[in-house]
Amino acid sequence: MGIGDLITTILKRINRMQRWFVALVLVASLLTGTSFGQAAKAEKSLYDRLGGKPAVDAVASGLVDRILKDTRVNKWFTHAAASPENTKAYKATLADFICVAVGGPCKYTGADMVTAHKGRGVTSAAFDAVAEDLAAQLDQLKVPAKEKKEVMDLVGTLKRSIVQSSSQQ
C-alpha cells in the first residue's frame, strides 16, 4: 500500500468537512516541509556566502586601512596606527570579531563593544563615517547587495554600544 492508497483509505473513512481539513493539513505539511527543507539546504551562513576567512580578512584589512586614512575618525585609532605591529594586531582582532558576527568559526577574545568604547567619546558622526568606510570596502570587494545589506544591518545593531551617552561612560 503506497502513500496515495493510505490517504484515500483515510479520506473514505471521514466525512466531507473532515476530508477538506485533512487534505488541507496534508498539503500544507508537504509544501511547508519541502520549502523549509530546500531553504535549509540552499541557505549558507553569511560567513560562507561572503567567502569564508579569506574574505573576512580582506574586509577587516581594507577597512582598517580606510579608517586609518579617514580624517573624520582616525583620531580614535591612534593605537592601531602607532606601529605596523599594532595595525596588524588590530586587523586580526577585527577580522575575528567580524568572523564571529557573520557566523564563522573564529574565536573573538577582545572586549565587548560597550567596554571597548567606554569613555572614548565616539560620536554618532564617527560611527556613521566608519560604516561608510565599511560600505566602501564591501563595494570594492564586490560583495553582493544581499550580503552587504546583512553586514551593514549587523553593524547598525552595534551603534548603541559604541556611541555611548555620558551616563554610560
C-alpha positions in Angstrom: 0.0 0.0 0.0 1.5 3.3 -1.1 1.1 6.8 0.4 -1.7 7.6 -2.1 -3.7 4.4 -1.1 -3.2 5.3 2.5 -4.6 8.8 2.1 -7.5 7.5 0.0 -8.4 5.0 2.7 -8.2 7.7 5.4 -10.4 10.1 3.4 -13.1 7.4 2.7 -13.5 6.9 6.5 -14.2 10.5 7.4 -16.9 12.9 6.5 -16.7 15.6 3.8 -15.8 18.5 6.1 -13.1 16.5 7.8 -11.8 15.4 4.4 -11.2 19.0 3.4 -9.5 19.7 6.7 -7.2 16.6 6.5 -6.4 17.3 2.8 -5.5 20.9 3.6 -3.3 19.9 6.5 -1.6 17.2 4.4 -1.0 19.6 1.5 0.3 22.4 3.9 2.6 19.9 5.6 4.0 18.7 2.4 4.5 22.2 0.9 6.0 23.6 4.2 8.2 20.6 4.7 9.5 20.8 1.2 10.2 24.6 1.2 11.8 24.6 4.6 14.0 21.6 3.6 15.1 23.3 0.4 15.7 26.6 2.2 17.8 24.9 4.8 19.9 23.2 2.2 20.2 26.2 -0.1 20.9 29.0 2.5 24.6 29.1 3.6 25.8 31.2 6.5 26.7 34.8 5.8 30.3 33.8 6.6 30.2 31.2 3.8 28.4 33.5 1.4 31.0 36.2 1.9 33.7 33.8 1.0 34.9 32.5 4.4 38.1 33.5 6.3 40.0 35.0 3.3 37.0 37.3 2.5 36.6 38.3 6.2 40.3 39.0 6.4 40.1 41.2 3.3 37.2 43.2 4.7 38.9 43.8 8.0 42.3 44.7 6.5 40.8 47.0 3.9 38.5 48.6 6.5 41.4 49.3 8.9 43.4 50.8 6.0 40.5 53.1 5.2 39.9 54.1 8.8 43.5 55.0 9.4 43.4 57.3 6.4 40.0 58.8 7.2 40.5 62.1 9.0 36.9 62.0 10.3 37.7 59.0 12.5 41.4 58.2 12.6 41.9 60.1 15.9 40.0 57.2 17.6 42.5 54.7 16.1 45.9 56.2 17.1 47.0 53.0 18.9 46.3 50.9 15.8 48.3 53.3 13.7 51.2 53.6 16.2 53.2 50.8 14.5 52.9 48.2 11.8 52.7 45.5 14.5 49.7 47.3 16.2 48.0 47.7 12.8 48.5 44.0 12.1 47.1 43.0 15.5 44.1 45.4 15.2 43.3 43.9 11.7 43.5 40.4 13.2 41.2 41.2 16.1 38.7 43.0 13.9 38.8 40.0 11.5 38.0 37.7 14.4 35.1 40.0 15.5 33.7 40.2 12.0 34.1 36.4 11.5 32.1 35.6 14.7 29.5 38.3 13.8 28.8 36.7 10.4 28.5 33.1 11.7 32.1 32.0 11.2 34.1 29.5 13.3 36.6 32.1 14.6 37.1 33.0 18.3 36.9 36.6 19.3 38.8 37.3 22.5 38.6 41.1 22.6 36.4 43.2 24.8 32.7 43.6 24.2 31.7 46.7 22.3 30.5 48.7 25.4 33.7 48.0 27.3 35.9 48.7 24.3 34.3 52.0 23.6 33.6 53.2 27.2 34.9 56.7 27.8 36.2 57.1 24.3 33.6 59.7 23.2 32.8 58.1 19.9 30.2 60.3 18.2 27.3 59.3 16.0 29.0 61.0 13.1 32.2 59.0 13.7 30.2 55.7 13.8 28.5 56.7 10.6 31.8 57.5 8.9 33.3 54.1 9.8 30.1 52.5 8.5 30.6 54.4 5.2 34.2 53.2 5.1 32.9 49.6 5.6 30.3 50.0 2.9 33.0 51.3 0.5 35.3 48.4 1.4 32.4 45.9 0.7 31.8 47.6 -2.6 35.5 47.5 -3.5 35.4 43.7 -2.8 32.3 43.4 -4.9 30.2 41.9 -2.1 26.7 41.2 -3.5 23.9 43.5 -2.4 22.1 41.0 -0.2 25.3 40.1 1.8 26.3 43.8 2.0 22.9 44.7 3.5 23.2 41.9 6.0 26.7 43.0 7.1 25.5 46.7 7.3 22.5 45.6 9.3 24.7 43.8 11.8 26.9 46.9 12.1 23.8 49.0 12.7 23.0 46.9 15.8 26.3 47.9 17.3 25.7 51.7 17.3 24.1 51.9 20.7 27.1 50.0 22.2 29.7 52.1 20.5 28.1 55.6 20.6 27.6 55.9 24.3 25.8 58.6 26.3 27.8 60.3 29.0 25.8 58.3 31.6 27.3 55.1 30.2 30.8 56.4 30.2 
